[in-house]
Amino acid sequence: MFNLLVKKKIVARVRDQDGIDKGFSYLLIGNYLAKDTLDGYVQIERTPDYPLYLMSFVFLEKIRAGAIEVMNGAETFTLQ
């Protein structure tokens, strides 16, 4: 798992436990825990029972646009 800082409100996918898409919700500005999934998404823990998902390429685009920063301890990493 890794830490995220969301700097701008973004749209993310909502999925069932079995991976079926259930629409979208907003990920608000703040700090979150996230992890990669086996099917090419990044799972963002908004609440333990209600995670949101971004496709990996969308996640990278959000980093490039400055909407998300990946945080690890005292260091901050952004994609150049």
C-alpha positions as CSV (number, residue, x, y, z in Angstrom):
1,M,0.0,0.0,0.0
2,F,1.1,3.6,-0.5
3,N,-0.1,7.0,0.5
4,L,-1.8,9.5,-1.8
5,L,-2.4,13.2,-1.6
6,V,-5.4,14.1,-3.7
7,K,-5.1,17.8,-4.6
8,K,-8.2,18.3,-6.8
9,K,-11.5,16.6,-6.7
10,I,-11.6,13.7,-9.2
11,V,-14.1,11.2,-10.5
12,A,-13.4,7.5,-9.7
13,R,-15.1,4.3,-10.3
14,V,-17.2,2.3,-7.8
15,R,-17.1,-1.5,-8.1
16,D,-18.7,-4.5,-6.4
17,Q,-16.7,-7.1,-4.6
18,D,-16.7,-9.2,-7.8
19,G,-15.4,-6.3,-9.9
20,I,-18.6,-5.3,-11.6
21,D,-18.7,-1.6,-12.3
22,K,-21.3,0.3,-10.3
23,G,-20.9,3.8,-11.7
24,F,-18.8,6.6,-10.2
25,S,-18.3,8.8,-7.2
26,Y,-16.0,11.7,-6.3
27,L,-12.7,11.4,-4.6
28,L,-12.3,14.6,-2.6
29,I,-9.2,16.5,-1.6
30,G,-7.3,14.7,1.2
31,N,-4.9,11.9,2.1
32,Y,-5.7,8.2,1.2
33,L,-4.2,4.8,1.2
34,A,-4.1,3.0,-2.1
35,K,-2.9,-0.2,-3.7
36,D,-2.6,-1.8,-7.1
37,T,-5.0,-4.5,-8.1
38,L,-4.3,-7.5,-10.2
39,D,-6.7,-6.3,-12.9
40,G,-5.0,-3.0,-13.8
41,Y,-6.7,-0.6,-11.4
42,V,-5.5,1.4,-8.4
43,Q,-7.8,0.9,-5.4
44,I,-8.2,4.0,-3.2
45,E,-9.4,3.4,0.3
46,R,-11.9,6.2,0.8
47,T,-13.5,4.1,3.6
48,P,-12.8,0.5,4.3
49,D,-16.2,-0.7,3.0
50,Y,-16.4,1.7,0.0
51,P,-13.1,1.9,-2.0
52,L,-12.9,3.8,-5.2
53,Y,-10.9,2.8,-8.3
54,L,-8.9,4.4,-11.1
55,M,-7.6,2.6,-14.1
56,S,-3.8,2.6,-13.9
57,F,-3.3,4.8,-17.0
58,V,-5.9,7.3,-15.6
59,F,-4.0,7.3,-12.3
60,L,-0.8,8.2,-14.1
61,E,-2.5,10.9,-16.1
62,K,-3.8,12.4,-12.8
63,I,-0.3,12.4,-11.4
64,R,1.1,14.1,-14.5
65,A,-1.7,16.7,-14.3
66,G,-0.8,17.4,-10.7
67,A,-4.2,16.3,-9.2
68,I,-2.6,13.4,-7.3
69,E,0.8,13.0,-5.6
70,V,2.2,9.7,-4.3
71,M,3.5,10.1,-0.8
72,N,5.9,7.8,1.0
73,G,7.0,8.9,4.4
74,A,8.7,12.3,4.3
75,E,9.4,12.0,0.6
76,T,7.0,13.1,-2.1
77,F,7.2,11.5,-5.6
78,T,5.6,13.0,-8.7
79,L,5.8,11.7,-12.2
80,Q,7.7,14.0,-14.5
